[in-house]
């Protein structure tokens, strides 16, 4: 269901090594995330990238990790960077995996005995879209629930692709599509903001495999840098070269 899987710790260390080779070590980078606010994503596995395993203070994302801060939010974030520094954004949706590995979209959380949805917004929006009531997506957004309305509208847009997918769980397919959506919106905002700084973009699907054991995985989808001059350079191969050889990328079926 997911290819290109490794541990967040391994990927974070490799991404930082790539940036350091470009003369942007960790202390020169200002970090941000466009990820779902679900607390299950704030795992110690990310410690090499974010202090004390906590995702960075500047949050660009909303439910399902969708880029909700917009151009104004990105401009504010970019304005906080060091004079000789760069930006580093980690983005993507997340997906729970049952303890036995048989189901995607569900995870057993700390302090709970029963499984619950992860990402709850994605699973809920998909269930809603499958009821046949998705014409509601064209209605006015509900006050105070604009993020969920955005998730629903996005899921409805992707229904044809989900229906056409064969041999993969539709939650896995949806996560990949959402990751691409977030990447596109981030690149559009960066182009419009034109910060004059390098922006490293690490995108993937966070897989919440076992919340009780703090066992988190990452299906890497994109790693690239938008240079200060505005060129987008793919860094995925460089990332793979810097990965710990003991934690090679693998697949989850």
C-alpha positions as CSV (number, residue, x, y, z in Angstrom):
1,X,0.0,0.0,0.0
2,X,2.9,2.4,0.7
3,X,6.3,2.3,-0.9
4,X,9.4,4.3,0.1
5,X,8.9,3.7,3.9
6,X,11.5,4.4,6.6
7,X,11.6,5.8,10.1
8,X,11.1,9.5,10.6
9,X,14.4,9.6,12.5
10,X,16.3,8.1,9.6
11,X,14.7,10.4,7.0
12,X,15.1,13.5,9.2
13,X,18.8,12.9,9.7
14,X,19.3,12.3,6.0
15,X,17.4,15.4,5.0
16,X,19.4,17.5,7.4
17,X,22.6,16.0,5.9
18,X,21.6,17.0,2.4
19,X,20.8,20.6,3.6
20,X,24.1,20.8,5.4
21,X,26.0,19.7,2.3
22,X,24.4,22.8,0.6
23,X,25.9,24.9,3.4
24,X,22.6,25.1,5.3
25,X,23.2,23.2,8.6
26,X,20.4,22.8,11.1
27,X,21.1,26.0,13.0
28,X,20.6,28.1,9.8
29,X,17.2,26.6,9.1
30,X,13.8,27.7,10.3
31,X,11.4,24.8,10.5
32,X,7.7,24.6,9.8
33,X,5.1,22.0,9.2
34,X,2.0,21.5,7.2
35,X,0.7,18.5,8.9
36,X,-2.5,17.5,10.7
37,X,-2.7,18.9,14.3
38,X,-3.5,15.4,15.6
39,X,-1.3,14.8,18.7
40,X,-0.3,11.4,17.4
41,X,2.0,13.1,14.9
42,X,4.2,14.7,17.6
43,X,6.4,11.7,18.1
44,X,9.9,11.5,19.6
45,X,10.9,9.8,16.3
46,X,11.2,13.3,14.8
47,X,13.8,14.5,17.3
48,X,16.7,14.9,14.9
49,X,14.6,17.4,12.9
50,X,12.6,19.1,15.6
51,X,13.7,19.9,19.2
52,X,12.5,17.4,21.8
53,X,10.5,15.5,19.2
54,X,7.9,18.3,19.0
55,X,6.9,19.6,15.6
56,X,8.1,23.1,14.9
57,X,6.4,26.2,16.4
58,X,5.4,27.6,13.0
59,X,2.3,25.7,11.8
60,X,1.2,26.1,8.2
61,X,-1.2,23.2,8.1
62,X,-4.7,22.3,9.2
63,X,-6.8,19.2,9.3
64,X,-5.4,16.4,7.1
65,X,-2.3,18.5,6.8
66,X,-3.8,20.7,4.1
67,X,-1.9,24.0,3.7
68,X,-4.3,26.4,5.4
69,X,-2.0,29.2,6.4
70,X,-2.1,30.5,2.8
71,X,0.2,33.1,1.3
72,X,0.0,35.5,4.2
73,X,0.9,32.7,6.6
74,X,3.9,31.6,4.5
75,X,5.1,35.2,4.1
76,X,5.0,35.6,7.9
77,X,6.9,32.4,8.4
78,X,9.6,33.3,5.8
79,X,10.1,36.7,7.4
80,X,11.2,35.0,10.6
81,X,14.2,33.3,9.0
82,X,17.8,34.2,9.9
83,X,19.5,36.7,7.5
84,X,21.9,34.0,6.2
85,X,19.5,31.1,6.7
86,X,16.9,29.0,4.9
87,X,13.5,27.4,5.4
88,X,12.6,23.8,5.9
89,X,9.0,22.6,5.7
90,X,7.8,19.1,6.5
91,X,4.4,18.4,5.1
92,X,1.9,15.6,4.4
93,X,-1.1,13.8,5.8
94,X,-1.1,10.9,8.2
95,X,-2.6,7.4,8.3
96,X,-3.1,5.1,11.1
97,X,-2.4,1.4,10.9
98,X,-4.0,-1.3,13.1
99,X,-1.8,-3.2,15.5
100,X,-2.0,-6.3,13.3
101,X,-1.2,-4.3,10.2
102,X,-4.4,-5.4,8.5
103,X,-6.3,-2.1,8.4
104,X,-5.3,1.4,7.4
105,X,-7.0,4.5,8.8
106,X,-7.3,3.2,12.4
107,X,-4.9,3.1,15.3
108,X,-5.0,2.3,19.0
109,X,-4.2,5.5,20.9
110,X,-2.5,5.9,24.3
111,X,-5.0,5.3,27.1
112,X,-7.6,3.7,24.8
113,X,-8.4,0.1,24.2
114,X,-10.4,0.5,21.1
115,X,-9.1,1.7,17.7
116,X,-10.0,5.2,16.5
117,X,-9.7,6.8,13.1
118,X,-6.4,8.4,11.9
119,X,-6.6,10.6,10.1
120,X,-10.0,11.2,11.5
121,X,-10.7,14.1,9.2
122,X,-9.7,12.0,6.1
123,X,-11.7,8.9,7.1
124,X,-14.7,11.0,8.1
125,X,-14.7,13.0,4.9
126,X,-14.4,9.9,2.8
127,X,-17.2,8.2,4.6
128,X,-19.3,11.3,4.2
129,X,-18.5,11.5,0.5
130,X,-19.4,7.8,0.0
131,X,-22.9,8.3,1.4
132,X,-24.2,10.1,-1.7
133,X,-24.7,13.3,0.1
134,X,-21.5,14.9,-1.2
135,X,-23.6,17.5,-3.1
136,X,-23.4,19.3,0.3
137,X,-19.8,20.1,-0.6
138,X,-21.3,22.8,-2.9
139,X,-23.2,24.4,0.0
140,X,-21.9,27.3,2.0
141,X,-19.2,26.3,4.6
142,X,-20.4,25.7,8.1
143,X,-19.4,28.5,10.4
144,X,-16.4,27.5,12.5
145,X,-15.8,24.3,10.5
146,X,-14.1,25.6,7.4
147,X,-11.1,23.2,7.6
148,X,-13.3,20.2,7.6
149,X,-15.3,21.7,4.7
150,X,-12.0,22.0,2.8
151,X,-11.1,18.4,3.6
152,X,-14.6,17.2,2.3
153,X,-14.3,19.3,-0.9
154,X,-10.8,17.9,-1.5
155,X,-11.9,14.3,-1.0
156,X,-14.9,14.8,-3.3
157,X,-12.5,16.1,-6.0
158,X,-10.5,12.9,-5.7
159,X,-13.3,10.4,-5.8
160,X,-12.8,9.6,-9.5
161,X,-9.1,8.8,-8.8
162,X,-10.1,6.7,-5.8
163,X,-12.6,4.8,-7.8
164,X,-10.1,4.1,-10.6
165,X,-7.4,2.8,-8.2
166,X,-6.9,-1.0,-8.3
167,X,-5.1,-3.1,-5.8
168,X,-4.5,-0.4,-3.2
169,X,-6.5,0.6,-0.1
170,X,-8.4,3.8,-0.9
171,X,-7.1,5.5,2.3
172,X,-3.5,4.9,1.1
173,X,-4.4,6.4,-2.3
174,X,-6.1,9.4,-0.8
175,X,-3.1,10.1,1.4
176,X,-0.8,10.1,-1.6
177,X,-3.2,12.5,-3.4
178,X,-3.4,14.8,-0.4
179,X,0.4,14.9,-0.2
180,X,0.6,16.1,-3.8
181,X,-2.1,18.7,-3.1
182,X,-0.2,20.1,-0.1
183,X,3.0,20.2,-2.2
184,X,1.3,22.1,-5.0
185,X,-0.2,24.6,-2.7
186,X,3.1,25.2,-0.9
187,X,5.0,25.7,-4.1
188,X,2.4,28.1,-5.3
189,X,2.7,30.1,-2.1
190,X,6.5,30.1,-2.2
191,X,6.5,31.3,-5.8
192,X,4.1,34.1,-4.9
193,X,6.0,35.1,-1.8
194,X,9.4,34.8,-3.5
195,X,11.3,34.9,-0.1
196,X,14.8,35.0,-1.6
197,X,15.8,32.1,0.6
198,X,16.2,28.4,-0.1
199,X,13.2,26.4,0.9
200,X,13.6,22.7,1.6
201,X,10.4,20.7,1.2
202,X,10.1,17.2,2.7
203,X,6.8,15.6,1.9
204,X,5.4,12.2,2.9
205,X,2.7,10.2,4.6
206,X,3.1,9.7,8.3
207,X,2.1,6.2,9.2
208,X,1.0,5.9,12.8
209,X,1.7,2.2,13.3
210,X,1.4,1.8,17.0
211,X,0.8,4.9,19.2
212,X,1.3,2.9,22.4
213,X,4.8,1.9,21.3
214,X,5.6,5.3,19.7
215,X,6.2,3.4,16.5
216,X,5.9,5.8,13.6
217,X,6.9,5.4,10.0
218,X,7.2,7.8,7.0
219,X,6.4,7.0,3.4
220,X,8.6,9.6,1.7
221,X,7.0,11.1,-1.4
222,X,9.1,14.3,-2.2
223,X,12.2,16.0,-1.1
224,X,13.3,19.1,-3.0
225,X,14.6,22.6,-2.6
226,X,13.4,25.8,-4.1
227,X,16.5,27.9,-4.5
228,X,16.7,31.6,-3.6
229,X,16.7,32.2,-7.4
230,X,13.4,30.3,-7.8
231,X,14.5,27.0,-9.3
232,X,13.1,23.8,-7.9
233,X,15.7,21.0,-7.6
234,X,14.8,17.4,-6.8
235,X,16.8,16.1,-3.9
236,X,15.2,12.7,-3.5
237,X,18.2,10.8,-4.8
238,X,20.5,12.7,-2.4
239,X,18.2,11.9,0.4
240,X,18.4,8.2,-0.3
241,X,22.2,8.3,-0.4
242,X,22.3,9.8,3.1
243,X,19.9,7.3,4.7
244,X,21.2,5.0,7.3
245,X,22.0,1.8,5.3
246,X,20.6,-0.2,8.2
247,X,17.2,1.3,7.6
248,X,16.6,1.0,3.9
249,X,13.4,2.2,2.3
250,X,10.8,-0.5,2.3
251,X,7.2,-1.1,1.4
252,X,4.1,-1.7,3.5
253,X,1.6,-4.0,1.9
